[in-house]
Amino acid sequence: MYAVIATGGKQYKVAQGDVLRIESLAAEPGEEVKFDKVLLIADGENVQVGTPYIEGGSVSATVNEHGRGKKVEIVKFRRRKHHRKQMGHRQNYTEVQITDINA
């Protein structure tokens, strides 16, 4: 059984027991979170597709930790113009473990 959920402007295919990194949430580690924007639930041959979301569908998860991703280096360089600009960025994330899928 798996589901497709929408959170943080992205869509994720999840199954029970999966651990995934999503956009940062305002929840403490160990806290239970519920995703109600469920786009699709598939259980073998039985597939439910929402328009756009499934009514009454939800996915429960437990927050494992918060963190920051790897640094992304941004370098802008113009040859022969004495121009060089360098920046970096680290995106915040929340790691969650999927505990239950409700249709």
GUMI-985516 format. One line per 4 residues: number of its first residue (from 1); their letters; for each residue x, y, z of N, C-alpha, C. Coordinates in steps of 0.001 Angstrom, whole numbers, plus 500000, padded with zeros to 6 digits. Layout:
NUM	a	X/Y/Z/X/Y/Z/X/Y/Z  ... .
This chain:
1	myav	500849/498821/500000/500000/500000/500000/500891/501237/500000  500571/502190/499128/501317/503437/499097/500365/504585/498818  500861/505804/499065/500069/507007/498842/500974/508085/498251  500353/509053/497605/501063/510229/497108/500504/511426/497865 .
5	iatg	501398/512141/498583/500973/513294/499379/501633/514549/498849  501037/515693/499164/501589/516986/498793/501901/517758/500059  503140/518216/500191/503553/519046/501315/504764/519874/500910  504786/521114/501321/505914/521986/501021/506091/522282/499545 .
9	gkqy	504996/522244/498770/505089/522540/497352/505601/521388/496507  505774/520216/497117/506272/519050/496395/505343/517868/496638  505484/516832/495821/504697/515611/495976/505634/514455/496279  505206/513582/497201/506023/512461/497632/505213/511173/497569 .
13	kvaq	505833/510100/497070/505229/508772/497102/505725/508102/498386  504797/507731/499278/505171/507202/500587/504478/505865/500841  505132/505042/501634/504560/503788/502107/504801/503723/503606  504116/502838/504293/504250/502727/505736/505677/502299/506080 .
17	gdvl	506302/503024/507017/507665/502736/507435/508722/503548/506719  508356/504281/505670/509325/505098/504936/509820/506262/505788  511093/506620/505599/511679/507803/506230/512035/508758/505109  511534/510009/505188/511821/510966/504131/512079/512344/504701 .
21	ries	512800/513139/503923/513127/514514/504290/512224/515441/503489  511462/516265/504210/510532/517187/503577/510887/518604/503993  510191/519575/503416/510396/520968/503804/510115/521128/505296  510776/522068/505910/510735/522249/507357/509309/522461/507886 .
25	laae	508953/521730/508949/507657/521833/509607/507833/522405/511011  506775/523032/511517/506797/523578/512884/506286/522505/513848  507079/521466/514072/506716/520375/514969/507982/519898/515670  507844/519510/516917/508982/519047/517702/509306/517590/517373 .
29	pgee	510572/517168/517523/510918/515752/517325/510121/514851/518266  509602/513762/517722/508764/512848/518478/507285/513152/518365  506946/514295/517822/505548/514711/517683/504914/514050/516456  503606/513817/516539/502839/513213/515445/502318/514324/514530 .
33	vkfd	502482/514149/513204/501933/515089/512228/501024/514325/511280  500041/515019/510721/499079/514395/509821/499045/515199/508522  499193/514500/507405/499113/515108/506084/497743/514780/505505  496937/515818/505241/495587/515584/504725/495470/515861/503229 .
37	kvll	496538/516339/502599/496530/516560/501151/497030/515294/500466  496132/514309/500382/496461/513022/499779/495925/513004/498352  496800/512816/497381/496428/512847/495974/496005/511479/495456  496628/510410/495991/496371/509071/495481/496657/508056/496576 .
41	iadg	495818/507023/496656/496067/505889/497553/495900/504622/496725  496924/503765/496739/496888/502509/495981/497099/501352/496941  496186/500374/496869/496280/499161/497670/496098/497971/496734  497191/497526/496140/497112/496447/495151/496423/496934/493894 .
45	envq	495325/496274/493531/494557/496657/492340/493607/497819/492618  493305/498095/493889/492381/499164/494272/493130/500495/494320  492823/501413/493404/493490/502711/493328/492443/503811/493443  492652/504724/494397/491768/505887/494558/492544/507125/494141 .
49	vgtp	491961/507915/493261/492590/509148/492798/491695/510298/493203  492274/511319/493819/491511/512471/494280/491324/513508/493195  490374/514433/493447/490120/515522/492501/490091/516858/493224  491116/517509/493622/492506/517060/493547/492920/516194/494735 .
53	yieg	492190/516271/495869/492563/515491/497050/491465/514488/497389  491846/513412/498070/490892/512393/498492/490224/512859/499779  488891/512883/499785/488161/513285/500988/488299/512206/502048  488670/512611/503255/488830/511668/504353/490148/510921/504322 .
57	gsvs	490978/511147/503337/492277/510483/503262/493317/511247/504062  494168/510516/504772/495232/511160/505531/496400/510200/505695  497556/510777/505932/498771/510010/506183/499368/510534/507481  499634/509634/508428/500212/510011/509713/501710/509738/509697 .
61	atvn	502459/510609/510376/503909/510457/510437/504416/510972/511772  505605/510511/512153/506271/510958/513361/507522/511726/512968  507753/512880/513605/508924/513695/513305/510142/513075/513989  511182/512766/513187/512416/512217/513747/513379/513313/514166 .
65	ehgr	513661/514245/513250/514628/515303/513550/514480/516455/512571  515118/517565/512920/515235/518720/512043/516709/518853/511681  516980/519405/510504/518370/519572/510111/518503/520519/508939  519733/520579/508435/520029/521408/507274/520739/520549/506237 .
69	gkkv	520361/520742/504983/520924/519950/503896/522345/520364/503556  522896/519715/502530/524240/520031/502072/524263/521432/501466  525427/522053/501518/525569/523395/500976/525562/523369/499452  524794/524288/498879/524759/524483/497432/525584/525729/497145 .
73	eivk	526613/525583/496330/527499/526706/495985/526972/527402/494741  526870/528725/494819/526455/529533/493683/527629/530437/493307  528139/530313/492081/529274/531121/491633/528892/531786/490326  529005/533120/490288/528786/533874/489058/530126/534492/488667 .
77	frrr	530536/534258/487455/531864/534666/487023/531795/535179/485596  532397/536356/485353/532486/536907/484007/533984/537027/483671  534377/536344/482651/535793/536375/482299/536194/537747/481754  537393/538162/482090/538004/539423/481640/537252/540662/482092 .
81	khhr	536355/540596/483076/535572/541767/483491/535804/542111/484969  536704/541416/485649/536944/541608/487083/535656/541460/487877  534877/540451/487528/533599/540211/488207/533549/538767/488681  533375/538587/489993/533220/537250/490562/532350/537374/491797 .
85	kqmg	531286/536588/491842/530360/536625/492970/530145/535191/493429  530293/534952/494736/530167/533599/495266/529233/533623/496475  528269/532707/496472/527319/532599/497573/527096/531120/497865  526456/530851/499002/526106/529485/499363/524739/529471/500017 .
89	hrqn	524117/528281/500047/522785/528157/500640/522628/526757/501204  522043/526659/502411/521698/525371/503007/520216/525392/503342  519471/524424/502816/518021/524365/503001/517687/523593/504277  516732/524117/505062/516258/523410/506250/515339/522265/505834 .
93	ytev	515358/521183/506616/514472/520060/506343/513971/519459/507651  512913/518668/507550/512378/517885/508654/512336/516435/508195  512897/515547/508991/512885/514120/508674/511718/513464/509386  510842/512793/508630/509661/512156/509204/509633/510675/508825 .
97	qitd	508978/509887/509680/508771/508467/509403/507271/508227/509291  506844/507634/508191/505425/507374/507929/504960/506215/508815  503871/506453/509562/503365/505431/510470/502075/504793/509995  501205/505558/509304/499907/505012/508940/499346/505731/507712 .
101	ina	498618/504975/506880/497914/505524/505721/496441/505195/505871  495574/506233/505902/494132/506049/506048/493423/506481/504767  492568/505590/504245/491838/505900/503015/490538/506609/503336 .
